[in-house]
Amino acid sequence: MNLNTDSSVPLYEQIHNQIRTSILHGKFGHAGKLPSEKEMSLTFNVSRITIRKALELLTKEGLVTKVQGKGSFAGTGEKFHGSLESTRSFSSFVTGQGKKSTAQILKREIRNDEAAAKRLHLDADNDLVYIKRVLLVDDEPFILDSAWYDAQKFTSIITRINDHTSVYELLEKEFHEKIGYSRKELNVTMPTTEQSEELQISTQDPLFSVNKTTFNQKDEPIEYSHLLVRGDKMTYTIESGQSYFKMN
């Protein structure tokens, strides 16, 4: 492909524009794999660093997704739009978008956690069920979910949950807990090396950090979870009437 070396537009931006046009015209298909950095550096006759800068721009625009160990894939630039007020489960939210929802359980154990116990209105030394999962959309990592439950009340959840289980459905069907509402705290953070590997993203990709406490219809907290949501895949909306800002 031809590049204008006399142009004031940097080479990586010219490459970005050409790849962007190809993606938007469907050259790579839906989520199709792009050529490797090495192949593109030969095609454009530039260094791999230049190719990498072009791909970084496309990734920020949501037009390219990098999957560790697999390469770069074309995207549509579309994001999921979620409401912070919603109490829908992840699986029902995703299937409502016409996508497939699955999960990978990374860890499940009984442990003590003073901060989580406080959120659940329990004593600091209360045993808790801890479950850590990667939630996926169409087999692509989307959310890193760490959740805590009262071990005395929900002991069997540690064995009942699997990769295709909706936790909210399990709470309702097996434990007769009707979901009432949830309280969320939203921040933005950067992933650690471990988190980036679990979500298959770069350590430079921002995440939404959501602390969520879920209550039943009796106003009792039944779940506390910490969610790390990919910022390149999700946009949150907040609907409100009168509002105010409070400085800590």
Sequence and secondary structure as in RCSB ss.txt:
>XXXX:A:sequence
MNLNTDSSVPLYEQIHNQIRTSILHGKFGHAGKLPSEKEMSLTFNVSRITIRKALELLTKEGLVTKVQGKGSFAG
TGEKFHGSLESTRSFSSFVTGQGKKSTAQILKREIRNDEAAAKRLHLDADNDLVYIKRVLLVDDEPFILDSAWYD
AQKFTSIITRINDHTSVYELLEKEFHEKIGYSRKELNVTMPTTEQSEELQISTQDPLFSVNKTTFNQKDEPIEYS
HLLVRGDKMTYTIESGQSYFKMN
>XXXX:A:secstr
    TTSSS HHHHHHHHHHHHHHTTTT TT B   HHHHHHHHTS HHHHHHHHHHHHHTTSEEEETTTEEEE 
    EEEETT    HHHHHHTTT  EEEEEEEEEEE  HHHHHHTT  TT  EEEEEEEEEETTEEEEEEEEEEE
TTTSTTHHHH  TT  HHHHHHHHH   EEEEEEEEEEE   HHHHHHHT  TTS EEEEEEEEEETTS EEEEE
EEEEETTTEEEE   SS      
